[in-house]
Every structure is written in C-alpha cells, then in structure tokens.
Amino acid sequence: MSAEQTATPEDLRYTEAHEWVRLLDSGRVRVGITDHAQSQLGDVVFVQLPAVGDAFAAGEALGEVESTKSVSDIYAPVAGTVVEVNAALEAGPELINSSAYDEGWLVEIELVEGGADALSALLDAAAYRELVAGA
C-alpha cells in the first residue's frame, strides 16, 4: 500500500474541498481536514471553529484553519448542527498536522433528517486519491 493510500483511510468519505467525514456509532459524523490538506497548508497555528448549536448547510463555511502559509475556510461536508468541537485544538492546533484523522478532528455534527444519504454523495477513498493525484 502506498503512503498516499495509508494517508487516505478507506472507512471515511471525502469532499473535493479536502474535508473528511467519519460516521460514528451515534449516527453523528466527525469532520476534519485530510492529511493531504494539512500537508499543503504547512504548520497549523490556529483553528477557528463554530459554536456548539450552530447549524450549517452542506458546503457552507463553518470555520477556518490558519497556517504559516495561509488561511483556509473549512466547509460543512453535510447539513446539520454542531454538537461537539475538538477543544484540544484551542491549545494544540498542530494536532491537525500530527494526527489529521484522529486527534486532529474538528467538529461532530448531528445530521439533519435524511442526512445520512448525503454521505453517499461524498467521495470514497479511491475517488479522493484520484482527485489529489490530478491536482
């Protein structure tokens, strides 16, 4: 398995804007930015996340990631309400660089009714790898 394949977990769904989505046992989803995105950004120095209770439509900006190179918007990959934010990022935004798919997650979202169907519209790991390879 190539390094890019290990950096693109098969159990996640992806957006063209380089966010990942993990369906949790609770029916909620956990959202973060991909390993590819964090490597393009460079050292993450600040993350602006939404408040618990904020609701977003799919594709709407929900926060920002600031790195030594740039500031990038984070987009909601699915519609729903933020039910948890990763408070560890406030003191350690570099977790996005060191653990993009685990400790560096951004928010958990309670999907709107029927929102689980939106996950199937997102890219699977193979399609995301193709997107990155073509970039």
N, C-alpha and C positions, 0 to 999 in steps of 0.2 A: 504494500500500500504506500502511495507517495505521501510526502509531507503535506501536500495540499489536501489529500483525502483525509488524513488524520486531523487536519485543521478544519474539516467540514463534517461535523458529526451527522451520521445518517438519520438519526432519530429527530432531527429538527426540521423546521420549514424556514424558508428564507425569502427576503424581499429583494427587489432589484436595487433598493437603496441601502443594502447591506445590513439589515437588521435580521436577527434570528428569533424564532418563536418555538418554545417548548410547551407542549400540552402537559399540564400537571394532573395528578390523580383527582384533584378537587374540581376539575373542569375549568379551572383558570388557566391562563397562559403566562409564562415568564418570557420576558423580552430582553434582548441585549443587542450589541453590535457584534458583527462577525470578527473572527481573527484576521481576515483579510482587511477589513475596515480599520481595525486598530493598528495594523502594521503600516497602513497607508497614512494614518494620522500622525504617527510618531508618539512620543511620550504624552499621555493624557495627564493634564494638570488640574482640570476642573470639570465637573459634570453638573448641569442644571436639570433637575428632574421635576416632574409635576407633583402636585399635592395629592395625597390620598383623597379620593372622592371626585377628582377631576375626570370628566368624560371626554372621549375623543372619537372622532370618526376615523375610519381606516384612511391612511395617507396624510392625516393631519399632524403637524409638528407637535411633539409633546415635550421636547427638551432639547438641550444642546450638549455637545461634548467639545471641550476646548483642549487643544494640544499645543505643543511647542510650535507646530506648523500652521494650524488653522483652527477655526471654529466651524463645527458641522452640526446641522439640525439632526435630530432623531425623530423619525416618523412612526406613528402608530401603525403597526402592520395589520391590525384588526380593530374593529369598533368595540368599545367597551369602556368600563370605568376602572380607574387605577385603585387597587385595593391594598397594594404594598409597594414601597420603594426600598431600594437597597441602601439603607442608611450607612453602610460601611463605606460607600463611595465618597461620602462627605469628607471623611478623614483620609481616605486612601483611593483617590480616583485612578491611581496606577493599577488597581486590580483589573481594570479593563484590559490593560496591556498584558498582565501576567496570567490572567485566567478569564479570558473573554467569554467562555461558555459555562463557567461555574461560578466562582466568587465575584466575577465582574458583571453579573446580570444587572439590569437597570430597574425594571418595574414588573409587577404582576398585575394583570388585567383580568377583570371579570367580564367575560364576553357578553355582548348583547344577545338577546334571544335569537337563536339560529346562527350565532356567530361561529360555532364550530365548523359550519360549512365553509366559512371564509378561509379556514386553514388549508382546505384542499385547493384553493385558488393560488396559494403561495408556491414558491419554487421548492422542489425537493433537493436533496444534496447534490445529485448529479446535475440537475439543471443549474444550480447555483455555481458549481465548479465550471460549467460551460460558460456562464456569464462572466466569471472572473477571468477565465482563460482568454476570452475575447476582448477583455478591457485593455 
